[in-house]
Amino acid sequence: MVRTGATVRTGTVARTAALACVAAVLALSLASSPAEAQPPTSSWTTFDPRAPRSAPALLRRGEIAYEARCQLCHGRVAPGATPGFGARMAGTEALAAKYRGTKPAVLEDRTDLTPLVVKYYVRHGSGIMPFFRKTEVSDADLDAIAAYLCRPRAPPARSAR
C-alpha cells in the first residue's frame, strides 16, 4: 500500500518486523549458557565428538569405526566361506597379492602400521582403494581407527612347518 504525501509501504513494515523477530530469536539462542551449548554431530560420523579420549574408549571407538567403515573391504574372510557376498574382501585380496605372504593381508593383524600411514592411505587412497573425505570419515573417527590399528599387541603366531 502506497500513500501520497507520507510514503508508507506495508511490505517494508512487514519485512522490518520479520527481521526484528529473527534477530530476537538469534540473540536468545546465542545467550544460552555454554553448559547447554553442544557441538553438532554429523550424520556421516559414527560417533559423538564429545566422547572421552581415554585410551580404552579411543580403541573401542576405533574398533567400531573400523567395523563400520573399513571391514567390508579389509575384513577377514570367514573360513569355509562359499563364493558370494562376504567371501571376497577386495582390500584384503589386494594386500595379499601385493605382499605375497611377507606381511599379513588383514589390517587388524598388522603390527607394522603407524597412525601417519593409516591416515595417509585413508585420505589419499591407493590402487583400488578410494580416498575418503572428512565428510565420509571424520578426523575424530580416523584418529580412532589409526589408534585401533596401531595399538600395541603381540604379532600373530606363525604356524609351525
N, C-alpha and C positions, 0 to 999 in steps of 0.2 A: 504494500500500500504506500503510495507516494502522495504527500500533501504539498501544495504550493505554498510558498512563503517559508514556513518552518518545515524543512525536509525531514521526514521520519520514515524510515524503512523498516517494516516489520521483520524482514529477513535478517537484517543486521542485528536487531534486538534479540531475536531468537538465537542467532549464532553466538552472540556475546554471552547470553545466559548459559548456553550449552558449554562453552569454553570455561566459564566460571565453575560449572558443576564438575567438569573433568579435572580442573586444577584443584578443586577441593578434595576430590577422591584421591588424586595423586598425592597431595600433601598429607592426607590421613594415612595412606599406605606407607609413605616414607617416614612418618613419625612413629611407626611401631618400634618397639624396643628391639635391640639386637638379639636378645634371647629368643624372641619369637621368629626372627628372620631366619630362613633356612635356604641354602643354595639350591637351585633347581637341579633335578636329575634328568638325564637324557633317557629317552626310551631306547636308545641304542646301547647304553651301558648296561651291564649286568648287575651292577651293584650301586649302593648308596655311597656317594663320595665322602660322606661323613663317617664311614665305617672305621673302626680302630685300625691303626697302622702297626700294631704289635706283630712280631714275627709269626706266631701261630695263626693269627687272624689273617695276615697277609698271605701266608702259604695256603690257607684254606680258600681264601678268595681267589688266589691264582689257580688252584685246582679246579674250582667251579668255573672260572672263566675259560680255562684250557678246555674243559669238557664242553662248554657251550660254543666256543669259537674255533678250536683247533683240532679236536679229536676226530671230527668227521674225515679229515684228510690224513692226520698224523697219528691216528689211534693204532692200537694193536689189533691184528686180525685174529678173530676167535679160532682156536684150534678146531679143526674139522668143519670149518665153515664151507658151505657149498657156494658156487658162483652166484652172484647176485648182490643185492644191497647189503653192505656191511662186510662183504668178503674181500673187497679190494679197497685199500686206502692209498689214494694217489700220492700223497706226500711220503708215506712210509715206503711205498714201492720205488719212488724216485730216489729217495735217500739210500735204499738198499742197492739200487743199481749204481749209484754214484760211489758208495764206499765199499762195495763188494766184500762185505764182512769185516772190514778193518775197523769200523765203528758201528754201534747199534743204529738201526734204521728208525726205531721208535724213539721219539724225542724224550719221552719220560725215562728212558733207560740211559740217556747220555749223561756223562759226568764231565765232559769237556766244554760245555757251553758256558758262556758268560752273559750277564744281563745285556751288555752292549751288543753282542752278536744277535741275541734273540730279538732285541728291539730293532736292530738294523733290518733284519730279514722280514719282520712283520711290517715295517713301514715302507720298505723298498721292494720287497718280493724278490724272487729268483727263479729262473727257469719257468716251470709250470705254476709256481706259487705266485698268486697275485699280491699286490701291496694292499694294506688295509689303512684306510683313513682314520683320523681321530674320531670321526663320527661313527665309525664301524667298530673300532676297538679303542676305547678311551685311553688316555695316558695312564690313568689310575689302574685300569684293567691290565694294560700292557706291563706296568711295573709289577703287578701281582703275578702275571703269567711268567715274567722273567725270573722273579724270585722263586716261584714254584719249580720251574725247570732247572734252575741253578742252585737249588737247595743242597746243602751238604748231605751226602749219603755214600754208602759203600758202593763200589762198582758192582755191576751184576756178576754173579758167579759164572765162570766159564765151565762148560761141560767137559768132563774128562774123556780123553780119546784113547 
